[in-house]
Amino acid sequence: MACRRMRYLTLLLAAGAILSAQTTGSLQGRVLDTKGRPVAGARVVLSGAGMQGGRTAVTDETGSYRFGLLPPGPCVITATKEGLNTAKSQLQIGLDRTSSVDLTMNPVATATVEVTDATTTMDMKATTSGANYTSDTLAKLNVSRDFANIALLAPGVSQDNAGFKVYGATGAENNFVVDGINATDVEFGTKGKKVPMEFIQEFQVKTGGYEAEYGKAMGGIINVITKSGGNDFTGDVFVYSEGAFLKTGNKHQNDGNLSKPLVLEDKTLELGFDVGGAVIKDRLWYFIAYDRRKEDQTYGIRIGPEAGQKAPQNSKRDLFAAKLTWRVTDSQSLIASIVGDPETITGAVKSPQGSVGTWDGENKVGGTDLSLRYEVTGERWFGQIQVSRHQQTSSILPGLGGSQTQLVDQAGGGAQSGGFGRWDDKKFTRDNIAGSLTGFLGAHEVKAGFDLQYDKADIHRSYTGGQLVTLLFNDGLGTATSKIYSHYWWTTAAGQLTPTFDAPSIVFASKPKHESQAFFIQDKWTVMPTLTVNLGVRTDQTDIKDQFGAKVISLKNEWAPRLGIIYDFRGKGQDKVYASFSRYFEQLPLDLVIRSFSVERNPTTYNYSPTSYAPDPAAEAAAGSTSSIVGSYVEPVDGNLKGSYTDEIILGAESTFRNLYVLGAKYIRRYLGRAIEDGLDVNSPLGDYFIMNPGVSSPAGVTYPKAVRDFTGVELTAQRKLADHYTWQFSYLWSQLKGNYEGAYQGIGGVDGTGQLDPNINSAFDLPEFITNSYGRLSGDRTHQVKANGSYEWDFGLTAGASITYQTGTPISRLGYHDGYGRYELFLVPRGTEGRTPDNTRLDVNVAYTMQLPNKQRLRFVAEITNLLDSQTATVIDQRYNFAQADVGQTNENYKSPFSFQAPRSVRLGVRYSF
């Protein structure tokens, strides 16, 4: 009875892959004789340095075997049976990939054991687009010491100011997972974790075509697992340095249109260690790693009375990881993981555009993530369940200017003086409980699972001195009415319907949360040995609750079907044509509930005083604006509001030649089905904004058109497996991106015409006039993208790796100033029709030499050159056409001049001692 109860308990715990990402891989195949007949009853053993105790299976009547929950890495598979020779192959288990290896057993004739390389680069059971990169591969390429930059090596991925775009989706629409922990930024949906290269076992980016178990993203899935240790005691000690003497100068530091400060000096020092080994051989392993990074930067102030002065910035980052892997029994494991990235930045924590008090402060970011995962394997099933917590701090606090009011001299180009201005103290927590059960039922591999997620925020923000003061106009005559000021601050909810401008300035505070649930079921159906059909569906639900616990939005019935078909047209497991249809729903960040449901009320008044809050009708008339209070307790919500989603269609083919080269081609179509945004209710007497699905019937009617974002692409790829000392990858993408809506990150418009990061409450549909001319080529549209990377190894210890990217420029729009918003939100001509930014090229190189020492010790010297060609092409162009809404014609003389450029060439040197 005890054994039976334990079995039921095990099934209960398992019945519940992690929805956001997998941490393991799988292997399946057949054992055949020389005539192609199945060998039943063969004993198949899988072993590897990263696999505790190995794995064993017995082939069924069809000669088939399968392994699940395998740690990624190299391993050896061996098949034995009495009367037949042993068959053995080497292979690489890929993160969240199903490897396929068939073994052929010869009749006993000699004692020879055949060892072949069965490493595959193709998953014959999936339609997923993307790429996997092992720790060995990453060591040979220059990826700038930032794990997220690895994704830029993959086809279909490009960069924007929020992170990176995947097939048209913005940098705030991806899902980042580290050791099964959802480490996506809780507030904005961008990258929420930093992991150094030495910690990583394998990195995976999924760009499309992924199964129903994956959600919470309309872009890509970024999946990272850290190392786990092993039976042998191993480790590294490393140091990297990058200083000003290794950099070329900025060619554009004297360009007149660069209002933002330039980095004059930048030096970093990074050192750390990692160790791994066994507490109990084949049973209990550990891995511990630490990385300390110190960076010192100096900015040059370019505008106002402080122009020419320097502003220092210093950061200290402590990255650490620890993992325990306990094989409790031959079929059960527990894995505990800790990953931390706290960082403190002091000095110029804000863009320095004035006196020291306006930018000197402290910025605290990062946090510590925890997880505990249980894995269990049965004869024809396996399951896993994981509990995790992601913690994140994002605080910008004042230093020297902590008590003074900040003055922004808008009339004088934006120079700042006085105090620090706005400060934020923000803490976030995300808790997850997720699990799945996979069963093998004949030709069906059925998987079902769940994910329960709880996101919480603790927000405090205000302005030093209680307000932000802006000098709007200065006629220079020195009279009492020569200067017009605007005043902006946070206040209480009192007077919500009848604004009073003597409302006190407060510290805004909010503690909202999201409660989300997701469930999925999927089936990988092997219709015949050469045909696989993947069927799946997931459903998500999110309840958005304000700081008082009241449910303000409930997004239900987010049904996301997935369909994939894979046909092995040669029947050798190395060639496939495939098609997939997928629907992806957005994981809403907390920015919307923080800003729209947290009693965030902001008065704006106009007068002739730099200190008084009170409005002055004469000043209002002179400024052409009216004092007002915006914001309310609860922003109205469309009663029929539904979640944002994207649909995707992929048609593709891949083929292997000479067991060495893989060529691929695919067609990608990804288009927005629905968006969540806010906009002014033109029928409301109070001038309320409301949360809506643009283009869908709502309390304000159909004032706004449907949100459109349409990506079409054709992608060609080629890669060569590592053999004869070298490997390479190549991709070419032709694409177009059109619409009237950028997405969670608005690539143009915003505060200064260079972008706005306010997911689901961007300004795209705020006012009806913002819609005029808004359809066209979006800011992420790049017609051509070419990428290549590769590496070569010499026998005497030298390796060289390089990656190169060429991409055409992005569209330029003619933006007009909107007086009411004080921002560039108007499209004066059809969007994206004013030319393009310049094409850009970047070549990064990694050169390393490894010196072999006694007892398997190694000393590795590394030189990483970023932007070897020193390309300093413009990356952001000034799209502001005029400076006032009433202007006719061009008033900005710098229209179409560069705002920023590619960073100059830099060199990073490193030394690593391994044992």
Stockholm file with secondary structure:
# STOCKHOLM 1.0

chainA/1-915         MACRRMRYLTLLLAAGAILSAQTTGSLQGRVLDTKGRPVAGARVVLSGAGMQGGRTAVTDETGSYRFGLLPPGPCVITATKEGLNTAKSQLQIGLDRTSSVDLTMNPVATATVEVTDATTTMDMKATTSGANYTSDTLAKLNVSRDFANIALLAPGVSQDNAGFKVYGATGAENNFVVDGINATDVEFGTKGKKVPMEFIQEFQVKTGGYEAEYGKAMGGIINVITKSGGNDFTGDVFVYSEGAFLKTGNKHQNDGNLSKPLVLEDKTLELGFDVGGAVIKDRLWYFIAYDRRKEDQTYGIRIGPEAGQKAPQNSKRDLFAAKLTWRVTDSQSLIASIVGDPETITGAVKSPQGSVGTWDGENKVGGTDLSLRYEVTGERWFGQIQVSRHQQTSSILPGLGGSQTQLVDQAGGGAQSGGFGRWDDKKFTRDNIAGSLTGFLGAHEVKAGFDLQYDKADIHRSYTGGQLVTLLFNDGLGTATSKIYSHYWWTTAAGQLTPTFDAPSIVFASKPKHESQAFFIQDKWTVMPTLTVNLGVRTDQTDIKDQFGAKVISLKNEWAPRLGIIYDFRGKGQDKVYASFSRYFEQLPLDLVIRSFSVERNPTTYNYSPTSYAPDPAAEAAAGSTSSIVGSYVEPVDGNLKGSYTDEIILGAESTFRNLYVLGAKYIRRYLGRAIEDGLDVNSPLGDYFIMNPGVSSPAGVTYPKAVRDFTGVELTAQRKLADHYTWQFSYLWSQLKGNYEGAYQGIGGVDGTGQLDPNINSAFDLPEFITNSYGRLSGDRTHQVKANGSYEWDFGLTAGASITYQTGTPISRLGYHDGYGRYELFLVPRGTEGRTPDNTRLDVNVAYTMQLPNKQRLRFVAEITNLLDSQTATVIDQRYNFAQADVGQTNENYKSPFSFQAPRSVRLGVRYSF
#=GR chainA/1-915 SS CHHHHHHHHHHHHHCCCCSSCCSCEEEEEEEEETTSCBCTTCEEEEECTTSTTCEEEECCTTSEEEEEEECSEEEEEEEEETTEEEEEEEEEECTTCEEECCEEECBSSSSCCEEEECCCSCCTTCCCEEEEEEHHHHTTSCCTTCGGGGGGGSTTEEEETTEEEETTBCTTSCEEEETTEECBCTTTSSBCCCCCGGGEEEEEEEEECCCTTCCSCSSCEEEEEECCCCSSCEEEEEEEEECGGGSCCCTTTTCTTCCSCEEEEEEEEEEEEEEEEEEETTTEEEEEEEEEEEEEEEEECCSSTTTTCEEEEEEEEEEEEEEEEEEEETTEEEEEEEEECCEEEEEECSCCCBSGGGTEEEEEEECEEEEEEEEEECSSEEEEEEEEEEEEEEEEEESTTSSSCEEEEGGGTSEEEESCCEEEEEEEEEEEEEEEEEEEETTEEEEEEEEEEEEEEEEEEEEGGGSEEEEEEECSSCSTTSEEEEEECCBCSTTSSSCCTTCCBCCEEECCEEEEEEEEEEEEEEEETTEEEEEEEEEEEEEEECTTSCEEEEEEEEEEEEEEEEECSSSSSSEEEEEEEEEEECCCCTHHHHHHSSCCBEEEEEESCSSCCCCCHHHHHHHTCCCEEECCSSCCBCTTCCCCEEEEEEEEEEEEETTTEEEEEEEEEEEEEECCEEEECTTCTTCCEEEECTTSCCTTCSCSCCCCEEEEEEEEEEEEEEETTEEEEEEEEEEEEEESCCCSEESSSBTTSSBEECTTCCSTTSSGGGSTTCCEECTTCCSEEEEEEEEEECTTSEEEEEEEEEECCCBCCCEEEETTTTEEEEESSSTTCSCBCCCEEEEEEEEEEEEECSTTCEEEEEEEEESTTCCCCEEEECCBCCSSTTCCSCCCTTTTCEEEECCCCEEEEEEEEEC
#=GC SS_cons         CHHHHHHHHHHHHHCCCCSSCCSCEEEEEEEEETTSCBCTTCEEEEECTTSTTCEEEECCTTSEEEEEEECSEEEEEEEEETTEEEEEEEEEECTTCEEECCEEECBSSSSCCEEEECCCSCCTTCCCEEEEEEHHHHTTSCCTTCGGGGGGGSTTEEEETTEEEETTBCTTSCEEEETTEECBCTTTSSBCCCCCGGGEEEEEEEEECCCTTCCSCSSCEEEEEECCCCSSCEEEEEEEEECGGGSCCCTTTTCTTCCSCEEEEEEEEEEEEEEEEEEETTTEEEEEEEEEEEEEEEEECCSSTTTTCEEEEEEEEEEEEEEEEEEEETTEEEEEEEEECCEEEEEECSCCCBSGGGTEEEEEEECEEEEEEEEEECSSEEEEEEEEEEEEEEEEEESTTSSSCEEEEGGGTSEEEESCCEEEEEEEEEEEEEEEEEEEETTEEEEEEEEEEEEEEEEEEEEGGGSEEEEEEECSSCSTTSEEEEEECCBCSTTSSSCCTTCCBCCEEECCEEEEEEEEEEEEEEEETTEEEEEEEEEEEEEEECTTSCEEEEEEEEEEEEEEEEECSSSSSSEEEEEEEEEEECCCCTHHHHHHSSCCBEEEEEESCSSCCCCCHHHHHHHTCCCEEECCSSCCBCTTCCCCEEEEEEEEEEEEETTTEEEEEEEEEEEEEECCEEEECTTCTTCCEEEECTTSCCTTCSCSCCCCEEEEEEEEEEEEEEETTEEEEEEEEEEEEEESCCCSEESSSBTTSSBEECTTCCSTTSSGGGSTTCCEECTTCCSEEEEEEEEEECTTSEEEEEEEEEECCCBCCCEEEETTTTEEEEESSSTTCSCBCCCEEEEEEEEEEEEECSTTCEEEEEEEEESTTCCCCEEEECCBCCSSTTCCSCCCTTTTCEEEECCCCEEEEEEEEEC
//
